[in-house]
Amino acid sequence: MFKRILLATDGSKHSVRSADYAIQLAEKFKGTIDVVYVVDGQKSKSDVLHHDSKYEIMQRRKEKIQHVLNQIEGNNIDYNVQILHGEPGPVIVEFANSHDFDCIVIGSRGLNNLQTMILGSVSHKVAKRADCPVLIVK
């Protein structure tokens, strides 16, 4: 039923907790997890200005989600990592809808509380527009 699971993460506490649920689904249904981290335009500009090389930028981004990757690796689940660019909500939806996932697992809140108050939460945008079931973890 849930063979292909998309786990959207940004390194926040909620996304770390959502990894637990993605792992449980993957174990129960013998599935795989695609971990998606979306870098928005502002963060991308900041990264380029403050780091010397593309390799260093990529390493820093992977460090943000390393705790989630460690959780998955500790449970011997096959996974892939995708680092995407753009506005998180629409990018996650576009990626999920174009890759035929069975389920999206996402935290209810991310790292940017101000943006959430003004624009609405990423999880809400994903739940509204995704073609597959969405599990929002508090």
Helices and strands as residue ranges (DSSP letters): E 4-8, H 13-29, E 32-39, H 41-50, H 54-64, H 66-73, E 79-85, H 88-98, E 103-107, H 113-119, H 122-129, E 134-137
